[in-house]
Amino acid sequence: MTEDARFEDAGDRPLNLGALDGDDLQVISALVQDAVFPVTEVAWQPKARRLGLLINRFRHEDKDAADRLGRRVERVQSLLVIDHVLRMASQGVDRTDSDLVLSVLSVTFTPTEDGAGFVELTLAGNGEFRAEVEALEVSLRDVTRPYVAPSRKSPVHPD
């Protein structure tokens, strides 16, 4: 008998996940919601056909344990990488403003034909990154140890 992985199965181990379909991407989207990053940490590599972001991800998978044990909530630096990118565009983002800090709301995939489509990173404040991909392949990998969230609070989403 098999069962789906649960957040608590990871414990304090770093995440290393991949998405090859829309269902997988929903998991990554949930994990990167509320991630913050400076616009300077966006790397578009046209020759490698890759878009990479170094994000400061809120550890949603640890929130319940932190609340239960009275620990501070945490963030961790992670690499969010989109492969097979043919073109990349942004909207509502001034990529020349080196002081600009962005916040992720969601990551979605809109398929076109033959497995191609668009990976869209929706950002707070009506910003968006849109990557046209030949095939869906997105990875999320924690690259530092968790640290106490500077705000010491969980993100709040007004209704």
N, C-alpha and C positions, 0 to 999 in steps of 0.2 A: 504494500500500500504506500502511495506517495501522498505528500501534502505540500501545499504552497509554503514557501519560505515566509517567515514572520519577521517583523522589525527586530523583535527581541533576540532572534537567533544570532544577529550580528554582534551583539554585546558592544564592546569598545573597539572591535576590529574595524579597519578602514574598509569603506565600500569600494567595490570594483565591479561595475555593472555595465551591461551592453543592451542596446535595443535594436532589434531588427524588424520589428513590426509595431503597429500602433498601440497594441496592448502593453508591450514592453516599455514604450515611450511614456505611457501614462504613469508608470512607476517612477521613472526618472523625473518626469515633470513634478510629481508630488514631492520628491526628495529635494529638488532645486527651487521649489517655490520659496520665496522670501530670501533667496541668495542675493547678496550684494557684491558689486565689483566695480572698480574704476574702469572707465572706458579705455584706459591705456592697457588693460589686461585682455583686450580682444585682439586675437591674431588671425588674420585672414591670409592663408597661404595658397594662392591660386595654383602654383605649380604642383603642390602636393595635394591639391583639391581638398583642403581641410580648413575648417573654422574651429578655433580653439578659444576657450575662455577660462581664465583662472578666477574662480568664484569663491566667495566666503559663504559657504552653505550653512543654513540653520539645520541643526541635527534633529529633524522631526522624529527620527527613529528612536531618539533618546529622551524626548520630552516627557513622556509618561513616567519613565523611571526617575528622571530628575525631579519631577513634581512629587512623586511618591516618597523619594528618599530625602527631599529637601535640599537637593543639590542645585547649583546654578545651571541654567540652560547653556548649551554650547553651540559653537560654530566650528567649522573645519574648512580649510582650503581644499578645493577640489578642482580637477580639470574636467570641463565639459567639452567634449570633442564631437564635431559633426564631420563625417568623412564622405567622400564621393561628391563633393560640392562643385557644381558647374559654375554657378554665379551666386554672389552674395549682395544683398542690399540692406539698407537700414532706413528707417523712417522715424522722425521725431527724436533723433539722437544726433547731437553735435559732436562728431568724432574728433574734432579739433580742440575741444575743451578738455584739457588734461586733468582738470579738477572734478569733472563730472563723475558722479557715482550713480550706478544703475541698480535696479532691483527687479528680479525675475518674478513674474506672475505665473507664467505657464510655458510649456514647450509642447507644440502640437505638430502633427504631420498631416498634410493634405495630399493624398495620392493623386497622380495623374494617370499615365498609362505605363504598362510594363514595369511596375515597381518604382518608377521615378515619382517625384513630387516635390513638395516644399516643406521644409522644417522651419517653423516659425517660433521665435522666442518673443513672447509678449512681455513688455516691461511696464512697470508702474509709470504713470505720467504719459500714457499713450505712445510710448516708443516701441519699436519692434526691429528685430533682425530677422531677415528672411533668406534662407539658403535654398536654392534650387539644387536638388540632389538627383543623381543618377539612380541611387538606391538608398534606402534608409539604413543608416548605421550610425548610431549615436552611443558614446560611452561616457560614463561618469566614474571618476576615480579619485578618492581622497588621497591627498599628497602631503598632508601634515597631520600632526596629532591634534585632537580637538582642543579648543581653548574656550574659556568662559566668554560668552557673548558680551561685547562691550556694554550693551544696554542693560544686561542682566535680566532681560525680559523676553518673553515669547512674542513673536510678531502678532499683531492684531489686525483683523480684517473687518472693517465696519460693514454692517448689513446693508 
